[in-house]
Amino acid sequence: MFSFRLCQLAFVAALITFSTLSFGQDLSGDWVGQLTGPFDSQYTAQYNHVAIKNSGTKFSGTWGTYVIDGNQKGAMVEISLLDQNGKAVGSLSGTLDKTAVSGSGKVTPARRFGGPALPPTDITWNLTRAPQVPVTSKSYDFEPTSFYATYSAAEPPVLRIFPGDVVNTRTIDAAGRDARVPRRGGDANTGPFYVEGALPGDTLVVRILKLRTNKTTARQGSRFNQHAVTTAYAVAAKYDPAFNGEWTLDPDKGIATRHASEGLPHLTVPMKTMLGCISVAPPGEEQYRATDLGVFGGNLDYNDNVQGTTMYFPVFHPGALLGFGDVHAAMGDGEVVGTGLETSADVSFTVDVIKGYATPQVRAETKDYLISFGVSGSVPESIQLATGQLADWIKRDYKLNDSEIALVFGDVLKYDIAELVDPHFDVVAKIPKSALSTLEVIERK
């Protein structure tokens, strides 16, 4: 009996060994795919979500927008990449280990608009298992020990988080003054935070849960920026070089009080604490100062980026690399004097990822409005970018045609000039949710 039992165990072990050698590991599941080659005239990596389903030695699935047709023999893997019409656009071969697949192959680059067909190019590739979102979200109390004043994917992440996690942290003011750290550069940001599962081609969703000033003072400039007034006004203006730009903040009462001057002895304004800077890492190897802004966000200076706002960012790098700073206790449209009421704040936020869809520029949503940002080198172009993106958003979610969208926009569309004073202009187009309340939401993003 004992010998027979040993024979049974030996047979099972041999069967497992044969299965592993013949078929290898089951590739079914979610992966992160990386293709590395001379894309866009430089040697770069392209990342995609990959989903695979095994059937014996065969497997199928998707690699970004490609369709997968694959074979597996032991540790050897062969993959054909097909476009949406079933045409072969790539062939990959590689080997499988416990956690990854890697190899080489050829991929035909996408044809540029109006350009000639491109020949297949040599690439290397790998697959790594996609991170699994934990069942239970975590809450982090993150105390920053450094701040960064450039937007770049080269900035190392300070914390890795999953969708659904909550982070409680703080910012320093735009001038980098803070009692707990040495003085930093202008508009220094907290972060960046690496969001597990966010890949290029996705949209990062950021919900601002809390935004509250954490000190009782603020500073503000008192001279118009050149874009806000005529040349004649700028030349004739006689500014007081000793003018006091200090304010006292009372977040419990929600007011800011101006230090008295002769003409403004009792000026108070309502506080509306906002994030002047919020961003993901910009595309490729681009790098910008923290005062700049673009499709990645950055120094947007929009005074509705407040507690309760949800923001949407296109993802250009794995992890998205989220950061924020430059808090204003209040600020008028356009930041016409080059500052708001510059201060610092405690911030709580949570994140999510919309996979396989990238908004072209930053978007936002408040309880009352759907909001689209347009950032460019001129106000007219910024208006066009903001309006076009908002129209595409409504078209996608509500399945309206262009005539219907134009009709709605013609009656209820609003514009805010968010930013006039930095290297690019920022104009916001927004539509009241009430105007869409009678429409059926096909897919809310």
C-alpha positions, 0 to 999 in steps of 0.5 A: 500500500505504501509503495502504491501511494509513493507511485501515485505521488510520483505520477502526479509530480511527473504530470505537473512537471510535464504540464509546466514544460509543455504549456508553461504558466497560465498567462490569463489575467491583466498585464502591463505591456511595454514596447521599446523602440524608435517610436516618434523619431526617438528611442522610447517606451510605449506602455499599454494595458494588456488582457490575456485569456489562455486556452491550452497552448493558445491565448488571445486578448488585447494589447492596448488597441491591438488584438492578440493572437498567441501561442505558448510552448513551455517557456516560449511565447509567440504573439501576433499583434493585429489591428482592429481590422484583423491586419497583422501589425507586429510579431513578438517572440520571447520567454516566460519566467515566474513574473514576466515575459520578455523578448524582441520582435517587429512592429509597424508604427502607426501611419502619420496623417497624410504620410507614407506607410512606415516599415516594420521596426525592431523593438524589445518588449516585456509583460509584467503582471498588473498591480492588483487593487487591494480590496480595502483602501488605505489612508495615508498621513503623508508628511512631506520632507521635500518639494519640487519646482519642476514638472517632469517625469524625472521627479522621483515619486514620494509615495505609491498609492492605489485607486481609492486610497486617501492621502492627507498631506500639506503644501507650502506657499508659493514663495517656499516659506515654511517653518518646518523646512528650508526655503524652497523655489517658487511654486514648489509642489507636494509629491509626486504621487505614483498611482498604481495602474495608471498608464499612458492613454488613461485618465487620472481622476483626482477628488479634492476631499479637503482643502483648508489653510493651515496658517493665518496669514497670506501675501498678495501682489499689488501691481497689474500684470502687463496682460491685464491692462493697456500699455497706456495704463501700465506706463501711467500707473504710479504704484506705491513701492512700500504698499503692504500686501499682507492679509490675515486669514480666519478660516473658521469665519471664512474671511480674509482681512486686508492690513489697513491702508488709507483708502482701504481701512476695513477691506475683507473678502470671502475666502475660497481656498484653491489649488493654484498648481495641480498636475501630472508629469508632462509628456516624454522628456518635457520639463517645465518650471512650476510656474508653467502650465499645459496639457498636463495641468500645472499652474492652472490658477483656476479659482474653482479648483477647490474642496469638493472639485473632481479633476481629470488629467491625461496620463503620459507616464506610468503612475501619472505622477500627481503633484500640487501646491501654490495654494491661494486663500482667494483669487480673482479671475485671471490672477491679474496681479500675478498672485492670489492670497498666497498661503499654504494648506492641509490637503486630502485627496483620493484618486481613480483611473479611467483605463483606455481613455485619455482626456486631451487636456485637463477637465473638472467637475463641481456640483454645478458645472462640467468644466474644460480647460484650454491652455495655449499661447493665446486667449483665442486659441485657449477658448477654442481648445476649451470649447472643443474639449467640452463639446467632445466630452458632452458628445461622448457621455450624452451621445448628442450630435454636433448640432444638438451640442451647438444648440445647448452651448449657444444658450448656456455656455460660460467662460472663465479666464483663469490665467493671464500672467504665466507663460501660457494662457488658461481659459475655462469653458463650462456648462451648467449641469442643470442644462443637462439634467433632462438628458440621459447620461450614457456614460459618466466619466 
